Amino acid sequence: MINVFMTVINMSITATFAALIIFVFRSLFGKRMPKIFSYALWGIVLLRLVFPFSFSSVFSILDKINPNVGQYGESLSKAYLMTNSNALPPQGAEGADLLGAAANAGSEAVSAPVDLIQGNSIIMGCAVIWVIGIAVLLLYSLISYFRIARRVNTATRLKKQDLIACCSDMVRLRWSFEVYRSDQVESPFVCGILKSKIILPSFLFQDEAYEKEVQHILLHEMVHIRRFDYLLKLFAYLAVILHWFNPIMWICFHLASKDMELSCDEKVLRLSTMDQRGSYANALLGISIKQNNLFKEGLLGFGESNIGERVKNVMTYKKPTKGVIIISTLICVIFGILLLSNPLDGRASIKEPMNVLVMGACESASSTTTPVDSFILMGYEADTGNLNVVMIPRDTLLKADDGRNTKLSLYATSHSPDQVVQKLNDLLGVNISKYVKMDTSALRDFIDAIGGISYDVPQDMYYDDPMQGLHIALKKGPQILDGKQVEMLVRFRKGYTNGDLGRIDVQKDVLAAVLTQKGGTDILKNIGTLYELASKNIETNINKKEITKYAAVVKNHSIKKENIKLINLPYSVSFEDGIWYVKFDEEKAKLLLEGKF
């Protein structure tokens, strides 16, 4: 239910911005357009209220004011940096173990799940209130409808078939309907869903010269039937009930109803070969004198409303020229494209893989000598949704600028990230242009921001290095790891039989756990927000605009474990000049990576 509620909230936000734009335009230029076009513009808001999906266009403007336009259940989740309650540890013995491990690690380890519980409780409470509101309004509407139906169940069929046929021919109404008269109402209206009925008040027939006034009213109501206004209004009312918490939508419903009546008046005047403005206005005034509160009991009928404004509009009405109609049509089309379309998700415009080298550095007071000991090459394929990952050992053999052997970690410590990227491009035959260099504090901030990760630590890990300020203390077994503990996990290397290569295997598993976690924050869908949280300790050549573009490519795609392609490059361990190196088979590595980066 939370996901449905969040989707409705997001649709309501988008529809509100569209409604405000239309309202401003209507206020400034609405009097110069035929009312049918003002009425049509409100259809844009209605579609936004009902459909969470739409076509994509480069002309969409709503993403400028609502970045989540067209998304499902994201708008408020992003504010909490969480998506659903599945982030909580599982129930049962395993869940108890995880909670116990997190409790032993300290309060910071469980702070994010606690926030998650509180956030989801608030959203769930709002969702329950939303459902109750819908139920109350639907019940009220049904009661009102049956109350009106009871009042008109004694109505008798109008026998003036020649008048009805004449009006029907003028409107070109081809499907069946019925006309009744009733002494229980003082306002004409249309009712019925499967079969339309026009209900006329009996007092209209007391005057001997009633035919002209009745003709105007019949034409008006028949236009409603021909345009399916009675069904559209019902549909719009149900949509407003769905978004009952948004007062802007109730205002839009009122304004759309007003434009519907005004456009219907104009249509009747256009059907007449003679100037009927005076007699039509008199018919409206005659109705207003007798009008009761029938339609305050429900919103499903079409009573005569806003009489003063309608009389004024009738008396000042002039048939629009072809130029006005063409311009008004173009305006509606333009507004439809701008406000109905969703922004392109980026997959259509970005065909090449997105390649990034992620470098993990230790914290250091001097940025120029910061030790770098983790290297991850990541490439996202927009067409397949696959994420290719290559873990590059820190002891990888490189040729320094002077031709001597050096390790990748040493080279990265004394050279710029751009130079490191170029070295790896030459070594592996890949095409990397972007890099992210983050120190361990950025890693901690990132993991804490997503609520930690659930991970099964493969062995007890204990290590102390006062020179680096590194203190590792992790017990074997499944647990929830916070940012500090994840740092311990990925930096531990002394306890593996194969040294740094064993650490790389663990780093692969940690990366997969982060990207495929079932709860907490959706990494890809909130990458922009998470980047800002950790950006103070990140060095990168990816600007914020590119971050937004990349996020747009993957925001509709949740990474699954099968989408993560961990590529193991062929290597050998060599001992040269008294130093151990990891040496890649360059020809086989380039062949393996061809087309992936």
N, C-alpha and C positions, 0 to 999 in steps of 0.2 A: 504493500500500500504506500510505503514511503516513496518508492520510485515513481509511482503514478502521481502522487501529490507533488513531487519535485518537478515532474514534467509539466504538470498544470501550472505551477508557479512560474516556470520558465516561459511557457506560452503566454501567460498573463503579462509578464514583464515585456515581452516582445510586442504583444498586441497593444499594450499601453503606450509604448513609444510610437507605434504606427498611428494610434488614435490621436495622440497629441499633435502629430504632424498634420493629420487630416483636419483636426479641429482648427488649427491655426490657418491652414489654407482656406477652409470653409468660411472662417470669420473674415478673412481679407478679400476673397474673391468669389465666395459662394453666391452672392447676389447677382453676379454677372453671368452665371451659368444656369442652364435649365436645371430644375431641381432633380430630375431623374439622374443626372450625373453626380450630384451631391449624395443622393441615395445610393448610387452604385459604389461610391468610394467607401461607404461604411461596410460594404461586402468584404473589403480587404481585411478590416479588423475582425470580422466574423470568421473568416478563413484562418486567421492567425490564432483565434481563440480555440478553434476546433482541431486543427491539424498541426501536429508537432513537426511534420516533415513538409518539404516543398522542393521546388526545382532550384538549381544552383545557377548563379549568375555573377559575373564580374561587376555588375552594377548595383549589387545589394549594398544598402547603407545601414541596415539595422545592426550589423556586427560591430559598427563603430560605437554604438551605444549599449549594445548587449552582446559581449563576445561569445556568449553561450547560445546565441540564436540557433534554433534547429537542433539543439542537443536534447538528450533525454535524461531528466533527473539530475542535472548538474548544477543548476544555478545556486542553490543554497548549499549543496554539498561542498562546493569549492570554497565557500566562506569558512566552513568547518574543517577543510582539508580532510574530508572523509566521505565515504559514499554509502556505507550501509553497516548494519550491526554485525555482519559476518566477520568483521575484524576481531571480534572478541575470541578469546581462546575457546577451543571446543569443550563441550561438556564431558563429564565423566572423568575417569582416572587420568587420561592423557592431559585433559584440560587442567586438572588439579596439579599435575606435575609442572606444567608450564607456569601456572600462576605462582606455585611455590617457588620455582626457580627465579621468577621475576621479583618476588618479594624479597628473596635473599639477596638479590643484586641491588636493592635499594629502591626508594620511592620513585626515582626518576624513570625507572624501567617500566613502571605501570602508569605513569602520569598520562601518557597519550591514550591508552585504552580507557582510562577513567574519563578523560575529556570526550572520547568517542561515545561512551555510554550516556554522558550528560547531553551531548549534542543530539544524538539520535533520539533521546527521550523527549527533548523539546520538539523535534520535527515530528515524531510520532504523535505527540499530544496535539500539535497543530493539525495533523492529518485527520485525527479523530474528530476534532471540532469542525473541520471542513466537511467531512462526511455527514455529521449531524446537521450542519447548516443546509446541505443539499436536501436531506430527507425532510426537514421542516418546510422548506420552500416548495418542494414538490407536493407535500401534503396540503399546504395552503392553496396551491394552484388547483389541485384536484377538487378541493372543497368549493373554491370559487367557481370553477367550471360547472360543477353539478348544480350549484345554486342558480347560475344563469340559465342552465338547461331546464331547471324546474320552472323558472319564470316564463320561459317561452314555449313550454310544451303544450300550451293551449292555443298557440298561434294557428291561424287558418290560412290555407293557400290563396294567394292573390289570383283573381280570375281575369285580370286585364291582360290576357295573352297577347293581344295585338300590341300593346305598349311594351310588354316584355320582349316580344319578337323584334320590334323596331329598335329598341336599345341594344339587343344582342347583335343585330346586324351591324349597327354602327361601331360597336366594339370589336366585331368579328370574333365573337365568342362561340366556339364550335362544340364544346363539351357541355354535358347536361348539368343543370343546376335548378334550384327551386326558389321561389320567392314567396314569403309569408308576410302576413300582417298580424300585429299583436297589440293589445291594449295594456300590456305589462311593461312595455319599454317606451322610452321617449327619444331614443337615438337609433338610427339605422346601423346595422353592422352585418358582417359576414361571419358565419360559424360553420362548423363541420370540417372534417378532415378527408374522409373518403368521398363524401358528396357535399358540395358547397350549398349553403342555404343563405339567402339574403333575408334578414328580418327587418321589416319596416314598421314604424309606430303607426297605430291606427289614426291618430289625430291628423295625419297628412291627408286623409281622404275626406275630412269634414268640409273643406272648402270646395265649392263647385269647380273652381279653376285650379284644381290640384295637379293636373297632369304635367304641366311644365316643371313644377317643383319636384314631383316624383321622378320625372324623366332624368333630371340632373342627378338625383340621388342614386337611381338605378345605374346610370352610366358610371358614376363614381365607384359603386360597389362592384360592378362587372369588370371594371379595369383592375381592381384588386384581384379578382378571381383569375382573369386572363394572365396576369403577371405572377400568379401564385404567391401573392403577398401574404395571404393568410397562413400558408405553410412556412414561408420564410420567417415571418414574425414568430411563429411557434418555435422554429429551429433556433432563432436568435435568442429567444427567451430561455430555452433550455441551456444554451451556451452561457448565458449570463448567470444562470443558476449554478453552473459548473464553476464559474469564477465569481461567486457571490461576494467574496471577501474584497473584491477590487471595486471601489466606488466609481472609478473612471469608466468601468464597463456599464454600470447602470446609467451614467450620464450619456454614454454613447448610444445605449438602447433608446433612451428618450429622444435624443437628437435624430437618430435614424428613423424612428417612428414619425417624427415631425416631418422629416424630408420625404418620407413615403407618402404621407397625406398631401403635402404640397405638390409633389410630382404627379400624384393622381389627379388633383384639381387641374393642373396644367394640361394633362392628357385629355381630360373631358373638354376643356376649352378648345383644344386643337381639333377635336372630333367635330365640332360645330362649324357649319358653313357661315353662320352669322355671328355677330358679336353678342355673346351670351354672358358677359362678365357681370352686368347688373343683376340679371335674374338669378344667376348662380350665387352671387353674393347674398341676395335676399333669401335664397334657400338655406344658406349656411346660417344666417342670422335667425331665421325662423326656427331652425333646429336648436340653436344655442339657447333660445328663450325657454324651450321645453326640456332641455337636457338635464338628466338626473345623474346620480352617482353610480350608475350601473357598472361602468368600466373601472371604477376604483375597487371593485370586488375581484377583479381578475384581469390578466393581461393578454388573454387569448382572443379577444374580440376586436373588432375594428369600429369603435365609436368615433364620432366626430369630435376632434380635439383641437386645441390651439385655434379657436374660431377667429379671434381678433387678427392674429398673424395671417391666417389663411384668407380672410376677407381682404386684407391689405394686399396680399400677393396676387389675388384674383383681379383686383381692380387695376393693378399696375402691370399686369401680365401683357407681354407682347410675344408673338410667335417668333422663335429664334431663327436667325438666318442660317444658311448652310455653313457659312464660315464659322459661326459660333458653335454649331454642332460638331464640325470637324475638329476645331481646337479643343473643345470639351472632351471629345472622344480620345484625342491624343493625350490629354492630361491624365485621364483615367488609365490609359495603357501605361504611361510613364510611371505613375504612382504604383500601379500594379507590379511592374518589374522591380522598382526600387524597394517596395515594402513587402512584397510577397516572396521574393527570391532570397535564398540563403547564400552566404558567401561560398565560393569554391573551396573545397576541402584541401586543395593543394595537390592531390594525387594526380589530377589531370595535367597540372602545369609543371610538376617536378617528376621527371621520368628517371633521371639518373640516381644512383644510390646516394644516400646522405652519409658521408664518411667523417668520423670524428676520432681523433686520438685523445684518449683520456689518460692523463698522467697524475699519479698520486705522489705527493711530496710530503716530507715531514715538516713539522712546524720549525721555523727558524727565525731568528731576529733579523737576518739578512736575506732579502729575497734573491740576491745574486748567487748565493751559495747554498740555497735550500736543497738538501739531498732529495733526489727523486728515485723511488725504488719500485714503482708500479706502473705498468704500461698496458693499456687495454685499447685495442683497435676495434671500433664498433661501426658497422655499416647497415643502414636500414634500407631495404628494398621496397620502394613505394608500391610497385606493381604486385608483389607477392605478400607483403606484410612481414617478411622474414627479417630477423635481426641477426646479422652475422657478427660473431665475436671471436677475436683472436687475442689470447693472453700472451704477451711478449715478455720473456724472462728478463730480469734486470741485468743478468750476466751475459746477455747477448753480445757476441763479438762484433765490434765495429772497427772500421779504419778511421782513425782521427785525421784531422786536417793535414797533419805532418806525415801521414802514412803509417804511423805506429798503431799497434793494437790497443784497444781500449774497450771498456765495458759500456753498455748502453746507459747504465745508471750514472757512471762518472761523466760521460759525455753530456747527458741531460742536465747534470748539476752545473756544469761550467759553460753551457751554451744556451741560446735562446730556444723557446719552443718551436719557432719557425725552422731553426736549423735542425732540431731533432726530427721534425716532420719530414724534412727533405732527405735526411739520412735514411729514414725508414722507407720512404718512397723508392729511393735508389736500391735499397737492400731487398725489398719484397716485391717491387714492381707494381706498387699500388698507386692510387691517385688520391692522396689525403691533402686537404687544404685547411681543414678546421681542427682546432685543438682546444682542449679544456685542461688546465693545470690547476688542481685543487689540493690544498694541504689537508692534514688530518682533521683540523677543526671544521673545515667545510664538510668533510665526510660525516663528522659527528652531528653537525647541524642538520644535514640532509636526512640522516637516519631518524633523528629525533622528530623531525617535521612530519615524517610519514608514519609515526607511531611505532617505530621499531620494526624488527622482523622476527619471525618465528624460524628458528634454525636448530638443527641437531648437530651440536658440536662433536666432532669425530673422536676427540681424545682430550684428556686433561692438558691444559696449556698453562705453563708457569715459566716466566722469564723476566729478568730485571736487567736493565741497562741504564745505570745512572747517567752515563755520558749523553745519551739521547733523551733522557727523561722518560724512558719506556718501561712500563710496569704492566705485565700481563698476568692475569689470574682468572682463568676460565675452567669450569668443570665440564666434564664430558656429559653429553645428553641433550635432549630437546629443551629449549628455553626461549623466552622472548629477550632478544638482545637490543639494548639501546645503542645510541651512537658511540659511546665510549667503549662498550663491549665489542661492537663490530670492528672498531679500530684495532682492538687487541687481536681479534680473530684474523683479520687480513694481514696484520704485520708479523704474526708469529711464524717463525721458520726454522728455529733451531731443533725442534722436536721431530721433524720429518726425516725419514730415512734417506729421501732423495733431496733434502734441502729446499732450495728455492722453488724447485719444480713441484714439490708437494704443496707449498704455499699457493702456487698458481692454481692447482686443482681446487683448493678451498675457495680461492677468490672467484673461480668460475661458478661454484655452487652458490656463493653469496650473491653474486650478480643475478643469477637465475631466481633466487629467492626474493630479491628486491623487485624484480620486474614482474614476477608471476604471483605475488602475494594475493591472497583471496580477499583480504579486508584492508582496512585503513585507507590511505590515499591512493587513488589511481595515478601512478607516476606520470604516465604520458599525458593524461588529460589535464594535469595540473603542473606541467613542467615549468611553465612561465612563473608561477607563484613560488614553486620550490627553488627555482634559480635565484629569484630575488632574495629569498631567505638566506641563501648560502653565498651570494655573490661577493660579499666583502672579502672572502678568502679564496676567490677563484680568479685565475688569470685565463683569459680566452680571447680569441679573435672572432667570436660569434657575437654579433650585436643583438640588441633586444628585438629589433625588427625581424632578424633571422630566426631568433628563438620562437617568436610568434608564428612565423611561416612554417617552421618545422613542426611546431605543436599542432598547427592546422592540418598537417599531412596525416598525423597519427592520432588525432583526437577522437576519431570514430573507430579506432582499432585498439582493442585491448590485447596486449601481448600475452600469448599463451606459451606454455613451456615448449610445445612442439614448434613454435615460431622462432625460438632461440637456437641458432645454429652455431655451436661451439666448434671452431675449426682448429684442429691440432696440426701444427706445421712439423714437417720432418726435421729432426735435428740430431746432433751428436755432441757429446761432451769432450772437449779437447783441453789438453794441458800444454800451455805455451809460455815459455819464459818464466816458469814457476808460478803461473796463474791459471786457474780453471776458468774456462769460457763455455758458453752454450753457442754452438755454431750451427746455423741453419743450412740446409741444402737449398741454395738459392734457386736453382732451376726448378726443382720440384715445388718449392714454396710459391714461386711466381705462377706456375701452372695451376696450383691448387687455388690460388686467390684470384685467378683471372676472371673478370666479369663480376666479381663480388664486391670489389672496392674501387 
